[in-house]
Structure formats: structure tokens, C-alpha cells
Amino acid sequence: MGKRGKPVLLTFVGSHDPFQNGLITGQELAGPVIALARNRKFEKIFIFSTPGFEERAKETARVLQNENTLTEIKPLSIVDPIDYQEIICTLRPILSEIRNELPDASFYISVTSGTPQIHAVWILLAGSGEFPAHILNVRPPKFVSTKMLPVVEFDLSDPNIPRIKAAQGEWISDKEVGEDAEETAIRIGITWTHPVMKELLHKASRFAASSLPLIIEGETGTGKELFAQLIHQLSRRPGKFVVMNCAGISQQLFESELFGHKKGSFTGANSNRKGRFDEAENGTLFLDEIGELPQEIQAKLLRALESNEVQPVGENEPHKVDVRIIAATNNKVSDSENIENAFRKDFYFRFTHKLVLPPLRERRIDIPIIAVELLERANKSQKKQKRITPEALLMLEREDWEGNVRDLRNVIDNAVILSSSKEIGEKEIRKFILQKRIDSKVKLYDGFKLDEHLNAIREEYYELALKEAEGNRSKAARLLGVSPQAVSNYLNGKKEEESGK
């Protein structure tokens, strides 16, 4: 075994901390935490405080500090101390912080104070290697003798102890996968009813059990970052979810952004800087618009993926990292031409898993419920709450939404903020959809003619309405908010124009 770092103890407090009554009247015995600290020397002790035990944690810390032991209380919001999942999900981010704060420490965990479920979680985390630590147990005073020492160390490396394997890619029932993925998706803001989306959630939960690189393909606004967050949360990786937008970084800084740099390694490197890989240690690095990475950086990223090592700019040696990579692109990477243009083939094929997110126009049944949810969010910033009519929702459902949810959100936000009506109807939606189209299509130039442009927009709306109405002029007129005669006039004018050509 290698050289141990400075010892650091992690412990909960229980009903016998800091002191407990002995069998003799007036006798006070040290509780498990105090007894452990008096028998072992620790550089620092972290006390985990749960609801109802805050005062015991403070009193235990006060006693330890009086005995010259550096102590820090970590409050945990564990509501149910016998809920294994709640315990493990609450502990993971705190343990990640502690490990980052004290990277060279040798950790010890006390399994005396706290519930049996807390003790089991400690052993799972330590035994699986997710949080390497030595397990300590404090023997009750009446069982202490010259042969039976007050502190017992549980050696998880003993060959007689079964190996605990981290659940990477192990089988999980479809029911558990579905429920967990759907609950998490709702919590982070993914809205759906379409069966395709439910299948994608199922795939995402399966991919979460793997640490292999994943690429998400989809048009702008389809929710690629939300799905990456979903996979990160379902993976239970204790580190951060770190986002890097590859399109927003100059070519000269890509390597420094990804891998970090050493002070003085190039002009402007005035201090050491962590790269995104190190920021995402034990977590997930989301590389948005991955096709914007220069191919020479793709080659270096490929080496990092294959070796699990990164080398900061200016450093002589690489160092190990444990990071899950999720990438995203607006390109259809299944098209060989896009692969050729945007990616090195060896780099692209390193992404073992792929998710393809559909645009809103391919899941129109979701548009009304997404619109209502966006309306609810927009209303939170307004004094007066606005409602939306069924007819307006139907109009939203018919729109193609080139920018998908982002595009839809802009129209809803504008309708909430800028319309004077208490109710958002077809009139308001039509106005802001038209404005959206004008904003996206109008480019002013020498010789631009407003009347021609407006006529083109008018023609587009008439054609859209007639298509929706399957050629029925009265129905098309109702959709446009004009008279049937206006529709007839448009069609007659179109005939005259065509016959004159």
C-alpha cells in the first residue's frame, strides 16, 4: 500500500454524542465521535449534521475544538435517515467537494453514529471505490479490554470481504428505468407526451449507466443540453455538470479551455488555470456544437478520451481524469458529408452512443402543453396572469417552429409582455408569429421594396390557410380573420397573374 496522506475523519452524530450517561449516577462517558478522536489523531474532522441533531453536532464540534482538533460541520438536508437513495444522493456532492478541497488526504469514515442505513451507504461508497476510505467502528466501553481495542478498523481490501462493484452498465428493470428517467426529466424541465420522446427518455436512462462518450444530434432549440443534464443526473456521478460551447471559443484558446494551462505557458497566461476536464472531474463535460472543434484539437481530445489523461498547456506530464463526455451538434452527423466536413472520422466514431432529438414539427401534439408550461413560467414575472385560448394553441401547433422550443418561447414571452389583452388569442399569436417571420427573413438592402415584401408575406399566409383548409375558402377566411370574398379576390388575382405569364 502506498504512503497515506494526512488522516481526515468523516462522521455523523447520533443520540450518544457528544457524551452519554454511564451506569453510575453522574457518570458521563465520551460518545462515539469524541471517543474516536481521543483514540486516533486526525488532521481534521467533518461532522455531518442532519435535521434534529444540529445542537449535538455543534456541541460535539465545540468539545473537539477545545481538545485542539480542527472540526467543520456539514449540514445535510436528509429528511428520512433510513432512505438509502436520499442518503446517497445527498452525500455524493458533499463528498466530491471535500475530496476536491483535500485531494491528498487519507479519509476515514466512522460507522458508529448515525442510522444503520447511513452505515450501509458509507460501506457501499467506500467499498465500490467511489469514495476510497478506511472504515472505523467504536466499541462500546463495556466491551473494551486489552485484547478488544476501543477502535476497530474494517479493512475492505481483505480477500474474505466480497468485492462491491459500482453499478456501471448493470441490468435495471424497465419499470425502474422509466420511472426514474421520467421523474428526473419533469424536474429539469423536459415536457412531452409524444411516444418518440418517451422512448428517448428510456434510451437516455440506459446510456446514463455507461461512462462511454455520447453524442446528441438535433436542431437548435430541441433540448440537447437538457437531455445531457438528464443523463448526468441519472448517472449519479458525484461531480459537476460542466458546459463548454465550442462555437464561442477562439481557435487559439481551445486547448487551454479544455485541458488548462500553466502560468507563463503563452502570452496572457498570467496564472495557472484549470481546464474544463478538471472542472468536471467525477462528473460530466457537455461539449455543445462539437463540430466547431478544430480537427487538431479533436485529435488531442480523442487521446484524452482513450487514455483518460489530460496534459495542460505548458505542463510536462499528463494527469488522470475521470470525466464522462457528452457532445452535441446541430448537424445531421449520420450524413457522411457532414462527418467529412466537421469531424475526424476516428474522433466521430469514438462516440459509442447517439441520441437524435426530433424537432417540434415532428411531435406537434407536444406543442400545446409546452406552450402552456412556457406561459406559466412567463406569468411568474408579471403582476397580472394571462391565459391562452384553445384556438391560439391550435395556431401554435400548426406552426413549424424553425427554432423549436426556443422559438416558441420567444413568441409566448412577447405575447405575455407586449399584448394588452388579458387573454392571448389567435390575434396576438398571429401578430407575434408574423413578427418572428419578419425578423428571421427581412434583410434590408439597396432596392428593397416594402410593398413587394408585404405582398409576399400576404401570399404565404393565404397559401398556408388554403392548405390547412384543404381548399375550402370559407374555412381559410376564418383562419386568416378575413372575409370569404377576400380569399376569392386573392385566388382570382392569382389566376389572372398566372394567365398573363
C-alpha positions in Angstrom: 0.0 0.0 0.0 1.3 3.5 -0.9 2.0 6.2 1.6 -1.1 7.5 3.4 -1.9 11.2 3.3 -3.0 13.2 6.4 -5.9 11.5 8.2 -9.3 13.1 7.9 -12.4 11.7 9.6 -16.0 11.9 8.3 -18.8 11.1 10.7 -22.4 11.7 11.5 -23.5 12.4 15.1 -26.1 10.3 17.0 -28.0 10.3 20.2 -24.9 9.4 22.3 -22.8 12.3 21.0 -21.0 14.2 22.4 -21.4 12.4 25.7 -23.6 9.6 27.1 -24.6 8.7 30.6 -22.8 5.8 32.3 -24.5 3.2 34.6 -23.3 5.0 37.7 -25.3 8.1 38.7 -23.5 11.2 37.5 -21.1 9.3 35.3 -20.5 10.8 31.8 -18.9 8.8 29.1 -17.5 10.0 25.8 -19.8 9.4 22.9 -18.6 7.6 19.7 -17.2 10.7 17.9 -15.3 12.0 21.0 -14.0 8.5 21.9 -12.7 8.0 18.3 -11.0 11.4 18.3 -9.3 10.6 21.6 -8.0 7.3 20.3 -6.9 8.4 16.9 -5.2 11.5 15.7 -6.9 13.3 12.8 -5.8 16.3 10.9 -9.5 17.4 10.5 -12.9 16.0 11.4 -16.0 16.7 9.2 -19.2 16.3 11.2 -22.4 15.7 9.1 -25.4 17.3 10.8 -28.9 16.2 10.0 -32.3 17.8 11.0 -32.9 17.3 14.7 -29.2 16.7 15.5 -27.9 20.3 14.9 -27.3 21.1 18.5 -25.5 17.7 19.1 -23.3 18.5 16.1 -22.4 22.0 17.4 -21.7 20.7 21.0 -19.5 17.8 19.6 -17.6 20.2 17.5 -17.1 22.6 20.4 -15.6 19.7 22.6 -13.3 18.6 19.7 -12.1 22.1 19.1 -11.4 22.6 22.8 -9.2 19.4 22.5 -7.3 21.1 19.6 -8.9 19.1 16.8 -9.8 21.1 13.6 -13.5 20.5 13.0 -16.1 21.5 10.4 -19.8 20.9 10.4 -21.5 20.0 7.1 -25.3 20.4 7.4 -27.2 17.8 5.3 -30.9 18.1 4.4 -31.7 14.4 4.8 -35.4 14.3 5.7 -35.6 10.5 6.0 -32.4 9.0 7.5 -33.4 5.4 6.6 -34.0 6.2 2.9 -30.9 4.8 1.1 -31.4 6.7 -2.1 -31.8 10.1 -0.3 -28.8 9.4 1.8 -26.5 8.5 -1.1 -27.7 11.3 -3.3 -27.3 13.9 -0.6 -23.8 12.7 0.4 -22.3 12.5 -3.1 -21.9 16.2 -4.0 -20.6 16.9 -0.4 -18.0 14.2 -0.7 -17.0 15.5 -4.1 -16.4 19.0 -2.5 -14.4 17.5 0.3 -12.2 15.4 -2.0 -11.5 18.5 -4.2 -10.7 20.5 -1.1 -8.3 17.8 0.3 -7.0 15.9 -2.7 -4.1 14.3 -0.8 -6.0 13.3 2.4 -6.4 9.8 3.7 -10.1 9.5 4.5 -11.6 7.6 7.5 -15.3 7.0 8.0 -17.0 6.3 11.3 -19.9 3.8 11.1 -20.8 4.1 14.8 -23.0 7.2 14.9 -26.0 7.5 12.5 -28.6 5.0 11.3 -27.8 1.5 10.0 -28.9 2.7 6.6 -26.2 5.5 6.8 -23.6 2.9 7.8 -24.6 0.7 4.8 -24.3 3.7 2.4 -20.8 4.5 3.8 -19.6 0.9 3.1 -21.1 0.9 -0.4 -19.3 4.2 -1.3 -16.0 3.1 0.2 -16.2 -0.5 -0.9 -17.0 0.3 -4.5 -14.1 2.7 -4.8 -16.4 5.7 -5.5 -15.1 7.3 -2.3 -11.9 5.4 -1.1 -11.8 5.4 2.7 -11.0 3.4 5.7 -14.0 2.2 7.8 -13.8 2.7 11.6 -16.0 1.4 14.3 -16.0 2.4 18.0 -16.5 -0.4 20.5 -18.9 0.3 23.4 -16.9 0.9 26.7 -18.2 -2.2 28.4 -16.7 -4.4 25.6 -13.2 -2.8 25.6 -10.3 -4.9 27.0 -6.6 -5.4 26.4 -7.5 -7.7 23.6 -10.5 -5.8 22.3 -9.4 -2.3 21.4 -11.8 0.7 21.6 -11.4 1.4 17.8 -11.7 -1.3 15.1 -10.6 -0.7 11.5 -12.6 -2.6 8.9 -10.2 -3.5 6.1 -12.3 -3.5 2.8 -9.3 -4.9 0.9 -9.4 -8.2 3.0 -9.8 -11.1 0.5 -12.5 -12.5 2.7 -14.7 -9.4 2.1 -16.8 -9.6 -1.1 -16.0 -7.0 -3.8 -18.5 -4.3 -4.2 -18.8 -3.3 -7.9 -20.0 0.2 -9.0 -23.3 -0.2 -11.0 -21.9 0.7 -14.4 -24.0 -0.9 -17.2 -25.6 -3.4 -14.9 -29.2 -4.6 -15.6 -32.0 -2.4 -14.3 -35.7 -3.2 -14.7 -37.5 -1.3 -17.4 -40.0 -0.1 -14.8 -37.3 1.4 -12.6 -35.6 3.0 -15.6 -38.8 4.5 -16.9 -40.0 5.9 -13.6 -36.6 7.4 -12.6 -36.0 9.0 -16.0 -39.5 10.5 -16.3 -39.4 12.0 -12.8 -36.0 13.5 -13.4 -37.0 14.8 -16.8 -40.0 16.6 -15.4 -37.9 18.1 -12.6 -35.4 19.6 -15.0 -38.0 20.9 -17.5 -38.4 18.4 -20.3 -42.1 18.3 -21.4 -43.6 15.6 -23.6 -46.5 13.3 -24.4 -45.3 12.0 -27.8 -44.2 8.3 -27.7 -40.9 9.2 -29.5 -39.9 11.3 -26.6 -40.7 8.6 -24.1 -38.5 6.2 -26.0 -35.7 8.8 -26.0 -36.0 9.1 -22.2 -35.7 5.4 -21.9 -32.6 5.4 -24.1 -31.1 8.3 -22.0 -31.5 6.3 -18.8 -29.8 3.3 -20.4 -26.9 5.5 -21.6 -26.6 7.0 -18.1 -25.4 3.7 -16.8 -22.4 3.8 -19.1 -19.4 6.0 -18.9 -18.8 5.8 -22.7 -18.9 9.1 -24.8 -22.3 10.1 -26.2 -23.3 12.5 -29.0 -26.7 14.2 -29.2 -28.0 15.4 -32.5 -30.8 17.8 -33.0 -31.8 21.2 -34.5 -31.3 24.3 -32.4 -33.8 24.5 -29.5 -34.7 20.8 -29.4 -33.3 20.4 -25.8 -29.9 18.9 -26.3 -28.4 20.4 -23.2 -31.5 19.4 -21.1 -31.0 15.8 -22.2 -27.3 16.0 -21.3 -28.3 17.2 -17.9 -30.8 14.4 -17.6 -28.2 11.8 -18.4 -25.7 13.3 -15.9 -28.3 13.3 -13.1 -29.4 9.7 -13.9 -25.7 8.6 -13.9 -25.4 9.6 -10.2 -21.9 10.8 -11.0 -20.9 13.0 -8.0 -19.0 15.7 -9.9 -20.3 18.8 -11.7 -22.2 19.1 -15.0 -19.8 21.5 -16.9 -20.9 23.1 -20.2 -18.5 24.3 -22.9 -19.9 25.9 -26.1 -17.3 25.1 -28.7 -18.7 27.8 -31.1 -17.9 30.6 -28.6 -14.2 30.0 -28.2 -11.4 31.3 -30.4 -9.3 28.7 -32.1 -6.2 29.7 -30.2 -7.8 29.0 -26.8 -9.4 25.6 -27.4 -6.6 23.6 -25.9 -6.3 25.9 -22.8 -10.1 25.8 -22.3 -10.3 22.0 -22.4 -7.1 21.0 -20.7 -6.0 24.1 -18.7 -2.6 25.8 -18.8 0.4 26.6 -16.7 1.3 30.1 -15.7 3.6 31.6 -18.4 3.0 28.9 -21.0 1.8 31.6 -23.5 1.2 35.3 -23.7 -1.6 36.2 -21.4 -1.3 33.1 -19.2 -0.7 35.1 -16.0 -1.7 32.3 -13.7 -2.4 28.5 -13.6 -5.8 27.7 -14.9 -7.9 24.6 -14.6 -9.4 23.2 -17.9 -12.9 22.1 -18.3 -11.9 18.4 -17.9 -10.6 19.1 -14.4 -13.7 21.2 -13.5 -15.8 18.2 -14.5 -13.8 15.7 -12.5 -16.1 12.8 -11.5 -18.8 14.5 -13.4 -19.9 15.2 -17.0 -18.4 17.6 -19.6 -21.0 18.7 -22.1 -19.4 19.9 -25.4 -22.0 21.9 -27.3 -21.6 22.4 -31.1 -18.7 19.8 -31.1 -18.4 20.2 -34.9 -16.8 23.6 -34.3 -13.7 22.0 -32.6 -10.7 22.3 -34.9 -9.5 18.9 -36.2 -6.1 19.2 -34.5 -8.0 19.7 -31.1 -10.2 16.7 -32.0 -7.1 14.6 -32.2 -6.0 15.7 -28.7 -9.5 15.2 -27.3 -9.5 11.7 -28.8 -6.3 10.9 -27.0 -7.8 12.2 -23.7 -10.9 10.0 -24.3 -8.8 6.9 -24.9 -6.2 7.4 -22.1 -8.4 9.2 -19.5 -5.5 11.7 -19.2 -5.1 15.4 -20.0 -2.0 17.5 -20.3 -2.4 21.2 -19.5 -0.6 23.6 -21.9 2.9 24.2 -20.6 3.0 21.1 -18.3 5.5 18.3 -19.0 3.3 15.4 -17.8 -0.3 14.4 -18.2 -2.6 13.5 -15.3 -5.5 11.2 -14.9 -9.1 12.4 -15.1 -12.5 10.7 -14.6 -15.0 12.5 -16.8 -18.0 11.4 -18.9 -18.1 13.3 -22.3 -21.5 14.2 -23.9 -21.3 16.1 -27.1 -24.0 17.9 -29.2 -24.3 19.1 -32.7 -26.9 20.8 -34.9 -25.6 18.8 -37.9 -27.0 15.5 -39.1 -23.9 13.5 -38.2 -25.4 10.4 -39.8 -24.8 12.2 -43.2 -21.4 11.1 -44.4 -20.8 14.6 -45.9 -21.3 16.3 -42.5 -19.0 13.8 -40.9 -16.4 14.5 -43.5 -16.7 18.3 -43.2 -17.0 18.6 -39.4 -15.2 15.6 -37.8 -12.1 13.5 -38.0 -13.6 10.0 -38.6 -11.7 8.4 -35.8 -12.9 11.1 -33.4 -16.5 10.8 -34.5 -16.6 7.0 -34.2 -15.3 7.2 -30.7 -18.8 8.4 -29.7 -20.3 5.0 -28.9 -23.8 6.1 -28.2 -26.1 8.6 -30.1 -29.4 10.3 -29.4 -31.3 12.1 -32.1 -33.9 14.6 -30.8 -36.9 15.4 -33.1 -37.9 18.9 -34.0 -41.3 20.2 -32.7 -42.9 19.8 -36.1 -42.4 16.1 -35.8 -44.1 15.9 -32.4 -46.8 18.6 -32.8 -49.0 17.1 -30.1 -46.4 18.3 -27.6 -46.6 22.0 -28.7 -49.8 23.0 -26.8 -48.5 21.5 -23.5 -45.1 23.1 -23.9 -46.8 26.4 -24.7 -48.9 26.3 -21.6 -45.8 25.5 -19.5 -43.9 28.4 -21.1 -46.9 30.6 -20.4 -46.8 29.6 -16.7 -43.1 30.5 -16.5 -43.6 33.8 -18.3 -46.6 34.7 -16.0 -44.3 34.5 -12.9 -42.6 37.8 -13.9 -46.0 39.5 -14.4 -48.4 41.1 -11.9 -51.4 40.1 -13.9 -51.6 36.5 -15.0 -52.6 35.8 -18.7 -54.5 32.9 -20.2 -54.4 31.5 -23.7 -57.3 30.4 -25.8 -57.7 26.9 -27.3 -57.8 28.5 -30.8 -54.4 30.2 -30.1 -52.9 26.8 -29.0 -54.2 25.3 -32.2 -52.5 28.0 -34.2 -49.2 27.4 -32.3 -49.5 23.7 -33.1 -49.7 24.4 -36.8 -46.5 26.4 -36.9 -43.3 24.7 -38.0 -41.0 26.4 -35.4 -37.6 26.5 -37.1 -36.0 27.4 -33.8 -38.1 24.8 -31.9 -38.8 25.4 -28.2 -36.5 28.5 -28.1 -38.6 29.9 -31.0 -41.9 29.0 -29.3 -40.7 30.6 -26.0 -39.9 33.9 -27.8 -43.5 34.1 -29.2 -45.1 33.2 -25.8 -42.9 35.7 -23.9 -43.7 38.5 -26.4 -47.4 37.7 -26.2 -47.3 37.9 -22.4 -45.2 41.0 -22.1 -46.4 43.1 -25.1 -50.0 42.3 -25.6 -52.5 44.5 -23.7 -55.3 41.8 -23.6 -55.8 39.6 -20.5 -56.3 36.7 -22.8 -53.9 35.6 -25.5 -55.9 34.7 -28.6 -55.4 34.0 -32.3 -54.9 37.7 -33.0 -52.0 38.1 -30.6 -50.3 34.8 -31.7 -50.7 35.7 -35.4 -49.1 39.1 -34.7 -46.0 37.7 -33.0 -45.6 34.8 -35.4 -45.6 37.3 -38.2 -43.1 39.4 -36.4 -40.9 36.3 -35.9 -41.0 35.6 -39.6 -40.2 39.2 -40.5 -37.3 39.2 -38.0 -35.9 36.0 -39.4 -36.4 36.8 -43.1 -36.0 40.6 -43.7 -32.6 41.8 -44.9 -32.6 45.4 -45.9 -30.6 46.3 -49.0 -30.4 48.9 -51.8 -33.5 48.5 -53.9 -35.6 46.8 -51.1 -39.3 47.4 -51.7 -41.6 47.1 -48.7 -44.8 46.6 -50.7 -43.3 43.6 -52.5 -42.1 42.1 -49.3 -45.5 42.5 -47.6 -47.3 41.1 -50.6 -45.0 38.0 -50.4 -45.8 37.6 -46.7 -49.6 38.0 -47.5 -49.4 35.4 -50.3 -47.6 33.0 -47.9 -50.4 33.3 -45.4 -53.1 32.8 -47.9 -51.4 29.7 -49.3 -50.9 28.3 -45.8 -54.6 28.9 -44.9 -55.9 27.3 -48.0 -53.6 24.3 -47.4 -54.9 24.0 -43.8 -58.5 24.4 -45.0 -58.0 21.8 -47.8 -59.1 24.4 -50.4 -62.3 25.5 -48.5 -62.5 29.2 -49.0 -64.8 29.9 -46.0 -62.6 27.9 -43.6 -59.5 29.6 -45.0 -61.1 33.0 -44.4 -61.9 32.1 -40.8 -58.2 31.0 -40.2 -57.0 34.3 -41.7 -59.6 36.6 -40.0 -60.8 37.9 -43.4 -63.9 37.7 -45.4 -64.5 34.8 -47.9 -64.6 37.5 -50.6 -61.0 38.5 -49.7 -59.9 34.9 -50.3 -61.8 34.8 -53.6 -60.2 38.0 -54.6 -56.7 36.6 -53.8 -57.4 33.5 -55.9 -58.8 35.4 -58.8 -55.8 37.7 -58.8 -53.5 34.7 -58.7 -55.3 33.2 -61.8 -55.0 36.5 -63.7 -51.3 36.7 -62.9 -50.7 33.1 -64.0 -52.7 33.5 -67.2 -50.8 36.7 -68.0 -47.4 34.9 -67.9 
